[in-house]
Amino acid sequence: MYHPKLSQLRFFCAIVEMGSIAAAADKMHCVASNITMRLKELENDIGHPLFTRENKSLIITPAGRKFYQDVKPLVEKCDELPSLWAQNKQRAIFKIGALDVAFLTCIYQKLPQFIKNYPDIDLSLIKGSSFALERMVLEQAIDLAVTDGPVQTTQLQSVFAFHQPLYLVMPQGMKKERADIIKKSNFYLFNRDCFYRQRVEVWLEQKGYQPRSIQTIESYDVITACLDLGNGFSCMPESIIRQLRKQGHVLNVRPMPEIGPTDVYFVWRKTAASEIREKFISMMKI
């Protein structure tokens, strides 16, 4: 199997571009015999003559033309590396997963400036639910999650991002939820990968509330459409409620401090060192 050497490819391209071994040697600042030897090694390695020799001149073969077409972009890319990875540049492919509430808050407010400040960082940003995002960090599918926390594992580390209180959404006119009304109503929640769903189910059990059913719907817009019919409850974070009200929805809500803290955290693998992550977190904090 042919394993190319970068020096061979550089010398070959120089011969093609300069027209002779002597001129290529001047360009590459080496002796002509060195280039001649590398060219012979290259032709032996790939099993094709790249030039024909006529009266001490080299004429490129059809195979040589194709080889040059394949090789030249690779050599140019290698030549770009020193400037691409200069010490004052930040380059990376940075993968982030976030809750919908993060899209409505810190990411919406701060991400455009981050992209402007670091134009050589390629971002991959996806939306996900709490426990799915945590799994993706553990499986190294993403570098950072903006999700519910704090996360308590030996493999993950987290730092506070922002507060995100939860509200109970009730039928219009109701000042306080009642067990008899809940018993006749649906509760509309995201799936079991959602931290809020977990907290609400614990709250329902502690209160002794038994809704007619829990409908799993992964869309706040669809949940709101169901609530607009006047028969049902839900639990939503503050930023979602604020967005829905801006869209013209009338929501009857009450805060749920009894449900416990529902703060959002930045979460990453403890062993994953990343200067980019630290810069991102520093800029995203509200």
MIROLO-524066 format. One record per residue (C-alpha): chain; z, y, x; residue number from 0. Coordinates in steps of 0.5 Angstrom, whole numbers, plus 2048, in hexadecimal, padded with zeros to 3 digits. Each point is the difference from the previous one (the first is absolute). Layout:
<sites>
 chain  zz  yy  xx resi
     A   Z   Y   X  NUM
...
</sites>
This chain:
<sites>
 chain  zz  yy  xx resi
     A 800 800 800    0
     A 7FE 807 803    1
     A 806 805 801    2
     A 7FD 806 801    3
     A 803 805 806    4
     A 800 807 7FE    5
     A 7FE 802 808    6
     A 7FA 7FC 7FF    7
     A 7FE 803 7F9    8
     A 801 807 803    9
     A 7FB 7FE 806   10
     A 7FB 7FD 7FB   11
     A 800 806 7FC   12
     A 7FF 805 806   13
     A 7FA 7FC 803   14
     A 7FD 801 7F9   15
     A 801 807 7FF   16
     A 7FF 802 808   17
     A 7FA 7FC 801   18
     A 802 7FC 806   19
     A 806 7FD 804   20
     A 800 806 805   21
     A 800 805 7FB   22
     A 806 7FC 7FC   23
     A 804 7FF 806   24
     A 800 808 801   25
     A 802 801 7F9   26
     A 805 7FB 800   27
     A 803 802 807   28
     A 7FF 7F9 804   29
     A 7FB 7FC 804   30
     A 7FA 7FD 7FE   31
     A 801 7F9 802   32
     A 807 800 7FB   33
     A 7FB 802 7FA   34
     A 7FB 7FB 802   35
     A 805 7FA 801   36
     A 803 802 7F9   37
     A 7FA 800 7FD   38
     A 7FE 7F9 802   39
     A 807 7FE 7FE   40
     A 7FF 803 7F9   41
     A 7F9 7FD 7FF   42
     A 803 7F9 802   43
     A 806 801 7FB   44
     A 7FB 801 7FA   45
     A 7FB 7FB 803   46
     A 7FA 805 7FF   47
     A 7FC 805 805   48
     A 801 807 7FE   49
     A 7FB 803 805   50
     A 7FA 7FE 803   51
     A 7FF 802 807   52
     A 7F9 803 802   53
     A 7FF 803 807   54
     A 808 801 801   55
     A 800 803 7F9   56
     A 803 7FE 7FA   57
     A 7FD 7FF 7F9   58
     A 805 7FF 7FA   59
     A 7FE 7FA 7FC   60
     A 800 7FF 7F9   61
     A 807 7FD 800   62
     A 802 805 805   63
     A 7FE 805 7FA   64
     A 804 7FD 7FB   65
     A 806 7FF 805   66
     A 800 807 801   67
     A 800 802 7F9   68
     A 806 7FB 7FF   69
     A 804 802 806   70
     A 7FF 808 800   71
     A 805 801 7FA   72
     A 805 7FC 803   73
     A 800 804 807   74
     A 800 806 7FC   75
     A 806 7FE 7FC   76
     A 804 7FE 807   77
     A 7FE 807 803   78
     A 803 803 7FA   79
     A 807 7FD 800   80
     A 803 805 806   81
     A 7FF 806 7FB   82
     A 801 7FC 7FA   83
     A 807 7FE 803   84
     A 802 806 803   85
     A 807 801 801   86
     A 800 806 7FB   87
     A 7FD 7FC 7FA   88
     A 803 7FC 7FB   89
     A 7FC 7FA 7FE   90
     A 802 7FB 7FB   91
     A 7FE 7FC 7FA   92
     A 806 801 7FC   93
     A 801 7FC 7F9   94
     A 805 803 7FB   95
     A 802 7FD 7F9   96
     A 804 804 7FB   97
     A 803 801 7F9   98
     A 7FC 804 7FB   99
     A 806 805 800  100
     A 7FF 801 808  101
     A 7F8 801 7FE  102
     A 803 806 7FB  103
     A 805 803 805  104
     A 800 800 808  105
     A 7F9 7FD 801  106
     A 7FD 804 7FB  107
     A 804 806 803  108
     A 7FF 7FE 808  109
     A 7FB 7FB 801  110
     A 7FA 805 800  111
     A 803 804 806  112
     A 802 7FA 804  113
     A 7F8 7FE 7FF  114
     A 7FF 807 803  115
     A 805 800 806  116
     A 7FD 7F9 802  117
     A 7F9 7FF 7FF  118
     A 7FF 7FA 804  119
     A 805 7FC 7FC  120
     A 7FC 7FB 7FB  121
     A 805 800 7FA  122
     A 800 7FA 7FB  123
     A 804 802 7FA  124
     A 802 7FB 7FA  125
     A 804 800 7FA  126
     A 805 7FA 7FE  127
     A 806 7FE 7FD  128
     A 807 800 804  129
     A 801 7F9 802  130
     A 7F8 7FF 801  131
     A 800 805 805  132
     A 807 7FD 803  133
     A 7FC 7FA 801  134
     A 7FA 803 803  135
     A 804 804 805  136
     A 803 7F9 802  137
     A 7F9 7FD 801  138
     A 7FE 805 804  139
     A 7FA 802 7FB  140
     A 803 807 800  141
     A 803 804 805  142
     A 805 804 7FB  143
     A 802 800 7F9  144
     A 803 806 7FC  145
     A 804 7FC 7FB  146
     A 807 7FF 7FD  147
     A 805 7FF 805  148
     A 804 800 804  149
     A 7FD 7F9 802  150
     A 806 7FB 802  151
     A 7FC 7FB 805  152
     A 801 7FE 807  153
     A 7F8 801 801  154
     A 7FF 807 7FD  155
     A 803 807 801  156
     A 800 806 7FB  157
     A 802 807 800  158
     A 801 804 7FA  159
     A 7F9 804 7FD  160
     A 802 803 7F9  161
     A 804 800 7FA  162
     A 7FD 7FD 7FA  163
     A 805 7FF 7FA  164
     A 7FE 7FC 7FA  165
     A 7FF 802 7F9  166
     A 801 7FC 7F9  167
     A 7FA 802 7FC  168
     A 802 7FF 7F8  169
     A 7FD 801 7FA  170
     A 7FF 807 7FD  171
     A 807 803 7FD  172
     A 804 7FB 803  173
     A 806 803 805  174
     A 803 7FA 802  175
     A 7FD 7F9 800  176
     A 803 7FB 7FB  177
     A 801 7F8 800  178
     A 7FD 7FF 7F9  179
     A 7FA 805 802  180
     A 7FF 7FC 806  181
     A 800 7F9 7FD  182
     A 7FA 802 7FB  183
     A 7FC 804 806  184
     A 7FC 7FE 806  185
     A 802 802 807  186
     A 7FA 802 804  187
     A 800 7FE 808  188
     A 7FD 7FF 806  189
     A 800 7F8 803  190
     A 805 7FD 803  191
     A 7FE 803 807  192
     A 802 806 7FE  193
     A 807 803 802  194
     A 801 804 7FA  195
     A 7FF 7FA 7FB  196
     A 805 7FC 804  197
     A 805 806 7FF  198
     A 7FE 800 7F9  199
     A 801 7F9 7FE  200
     A 807 800 804  201
     A 802 806 7FB  202
     A 7FE 7FD 7FA  203
     A 804 7FA 802  204
     A 806 804 801  205
     A 7FF 804 7FA  206
     A 7FF 7FA 7FC  207
     A 7FA 803 7FD  208
     A 7FA 7FB 7FE  209
     A 7FA 803 7FF  210
     A 7FB 7FC 7FB  211
     A 7FB 7FF 806  212
     A 7FF 803 807  213
     A 7F9 801 801  214
     A 7FD 800 807  215
     A 7FB 806 801  216
     A 7FE 802 807  217
     A 7FE 807 7FD  218
     A 804 806 7FE  219
     A 7FA 803 7FD  220
     A 800 7FA 7FB  221
     A 807 7FF 800  222
     A 800 808 7FD  223
     A 7FB 7FE 7FB  224
     A 804 7FB 7FD  225
     A 806 804 800  226
     A 7FC 806 7FC  227
     A 800 7FB 7FA  228
     A 808 801 800  229
     A 802 7F9 801  230
     A 803 7FE 807  231
     A 803 802 806  232
     A 7FF 800 807  233
     A 803 803 807  234
     A 7FC 804 804  235
     A 801 804 807  236
     A 801 808 7FF  237
     A 7F9 801 804  238
     A 7FC 7FC 7FB  239
     A 804 803 7FA  240
     A 7FE 807 803  241
     A 7F9 7FE 801  242
     A 7FF 7FD 7F9  243
     A 803 807 7FD  244
     A 7FB 804 804  245
     A 7FB 7FC 7FC  246
     A 802 802 7F9  247
     A 805 7FA 7FF  248
     A 806 801 7FC  249
     A 806 7FB 803  250
     A 807 800 7FD  251
     A 804 7FE 806  252
     A 807 7FF 803  253
     A 802 7FF 807  254
     A 803 7FA 802  255
     A 805 801 806  256
     A 803 7F9 7FD  257
     A 7FA 7FC 803  258
     A 802 802 807  259
     A 7FD 803 806  260
     A 7F8 800 800  261
     A 7FE 804 806  262
     A 7FA 7FF 804  263
     A 800 7FE 807  264
     A 7FB 7FF 806  265
     A 800 7F9 802  266
     A 7FD 7FC 806  267
     A 801 7FA 805  268
     A 806 801 805  269
     A 7FC 7FD 805  270
     A 7FA 805 7FF  271
     A 800 806 805  272
     A 7FB 805 7FD  273
     A 800 808 802  274
     A 7FB 801 7FB  275
     A 805 7FD 7FB  276
     A 805 805 802  277
     A 7FC 806 7FF  278
     A 7FD 7FE 7F9  279
     A 808 7FF 7FE  280
     A 802 806 803  281
     A 7FA 804 7FC  282
     A 801 7FC 7FA  283
     A 807 802 7FF  284
     A 801 804 7FA  285
</sites>
